[in-house]
């Protein structure tokens, strides 16, 4: 995701971090605690149900990533530059490669170390396929969260190839871009087309200029996101007969994306002025710096914790809550330690590559 542009738009860094945090707490809650219906009857309460709902929003949080990525990369990185005749295919490719692949290397190294410690075998070919974002097509993701990375990379390739066809000069270059576009379409059709729509919804939403925000639209879009997020939860969809992969599920996904676009379009127009809003944005900016590393690495931390502690799923008690808090905290620590030598160096690597390749 385009960090420089995100930094100039209030609330987006906070949104990115909260989305990543919801994915993390969702995985830890699902693996450390019993399902809500399996809890002892004396633990049933409205507060407990709310806690389970909030820690079940990992999937819709990934949908927010897709919309945000489309908004920042598709809009700011492609559409806006095409409009002013400044889109450079090689520069775009370097930007995306350094942003995505360098942190991914840290995650794959951690996964390999974790597999060795847990005496788990994974074909080395799978590491190569995961590095090139072919999980879900030719192999399984080496870690749960990596499923979405395949979508993200192929979104970038599809949109970049489309932009290249428009901006490049020379038939051979345009034909090469056309081939890349076709391959990306084939891969995404295998992975699942509906998420592609979310990315492009975000990209086109970035082209709608709202000069003055409306607090009502922020509220309405927030409520809309909450409603369709709840509909996407298994607890609700199973009762309504909505199953994954069905047309009804796709409608729920796209409606959530629509309200997410409306929310982003309006919330970025709200300038933080109060001490609380300034503090929240400051926290968001700091935490979002390594939120991508957090997303990529927390799964391995969870598996290692389960392996070493021989832990099973529990009801809600002091022991399970302590494990949960410690696990989430350790995930942040590991992510930050890996962020320093990898993700934080993405910008430096990008500048170096552009200098070597004489890219403006």
Secondary structure, 3 states (H helix, E strand, C coil): CCHHHHHHCCCHHHHHHHHHHHHHHHHHHHHHECCHHHCCHHHCCHHHHHHHHHCCCHHHHHHHHHHHHHHHHHHHHHHHHHHCCCCCHHHHHHHHHHHHHHHHHHHHHHHHHHHHHCCCCCCHHHHHHHHCCCECCCECCCCCCHHHHHHHHHHHHHHHHHHHHHHCCCHHHHHHHHHHHHHHHHHHHHHCCHHHHHHHHHHHHCCCCCCCCCHHHHHHHHHHHHHHHHHHCHHHHHHHCCCCCCHHHHHHHHHHHHHHHHHHHHHCCCCCCCHHHHHHHHHHHHHHCCHHHHHHHHHHHHHHHHHHHCCCCECCCHHHHHHHHHHHHHHHHHHHHHHHHCHHHHHHHHHHHHHHCCCC
